[in-house]
Amino acid sequence: MFVKKPFEGMDARMKAEILREANERLESVLHVDGKWIIDYVRIRIRARKVSVCPKR
């Protein structure tokens, strides 16, 4: 749905097969009451560089 680059330049039949298989595998989990549901978690990470002073 969101990612298109992996399919750029790919044979149409191969793309269709990948999408069919993904649909088949995810339907039991993400198809509820006749509707597809999307859920995602956005993970934010804050990195902090800690300076290390050598022991004297």
N, C-alpha and C positions, 0 to 999 in steps of 0.2 A: 504494500500500500504506500509506504513512504520511500522506500529505497528503489531507485530506478537504475543507477549506474551498473550494478552487477549484470543487468540484462542487456546493456548496450553492446551491439554487435553480435549478440547471440542468435542462433538459428531460432526461428519462430516456433518450430516443433519442440525444441529443447526447452524453451521458455514455458510453453504451454504444459509440458510434462512436469516441470518443476512446480509450477503453480497448482496443477492438479494434485500432485502428491502432497504439497503443503496443505491444501484445502482438505484433503482426505484425512491427514494426520491431526489437524487442528479442529475439525468439525465437532468432535465429541467433547471438546473442552470449551471452545469459544462460540458455539452456536447454541443459544439458549432461547427457548420459547419462539422459535422461528426467526430469530434475529442474531446476527453476528455481533459479538461484543468485543471491544478493544479495551485493554487495560494495560497501563504501563507505569513504571516507576522511574522517576527521574532521580538519579543519584548525583548529588553534589559533593565534591570532595574539595577540601581546602588543604593545601599543602603548606607547610611552614619549614623553612630551612633553619636548622638549629646549628649554631656554630659550636664547635667542640674545641675547648681549650685544652692543650696538653697538660698533663699533671706535671708539676715541678718537683 
